[in-house]
Amino acid sequence: MYEYTRKSGVEHVERIAAEKRKDARTARETLLACLHEQGALAHEYSQLREKSPQAGADIQRLKSEFQQRQPSQAAMMDQA
């Protein structure tokens, strides 16, 4: 009886350890994928900035246009 309990306890611990290793492997793979995507986005961003130095000014212009439209959109939503 004791041997069976001990054996099932060891198997249980081994199962938990295997699940933890799998979780760690999945987390590591997810982190690497995120880092790879971040690097790709940073590269793409730098290429866009090289192609168009005007891009930063365009972004600021679009932001200000959006902020100017926002109050009128909020007023329209309040009337609806």
C-alpha positions, 0 to 999 in steps of 0.5 A: 500500500505504501509503495503504491501511494509513494509511486503515485505521489512521485508520478503526480510530482513528475506530471506537475514538473512536466506541465511546468516545463511545458508552461515555461517552454510556451512562455519562452516561445511567446516571449521570443515571438514578441521580441521578434515582432518588436524587432520587425516593427522597429525595423519597419518604423525606421525604414518608414522614417528614412523614406519619409522624414515628413512622416512625423509632421504628418502624424502630428497634423493628423493627431491635431485634426482628430482632436479638433473633430473629437468635440464635434463628434461628442456633441453629435453623439449627445444629440442622438 
